[in-house]
């Protein structure tokens, strides 16, 4: 996914990366984390649904032309048809708390 698409789909794509520092700045602490990777290799249903849904939003936002969006979608559809598709996403969760006063 190129930078224009990321900008159109995610308000703050760096939030989870910045969160440990931001939490510390406001006096909260991380007590547990969980990370998951979801990937589709060779074929794609979840990510193709995502692409078909969000790519038009990128066009409507004026970040890419209709031709650029359609060319990208065609490339993804071809990759699924040829079993060369690859997409992955990382999901993160934090359990945080306010430190107990001493």
Order of alpha helices (4+ residues) and beta strands (2+ residues): alpha-alpha-beta-alpha-alpha-beta
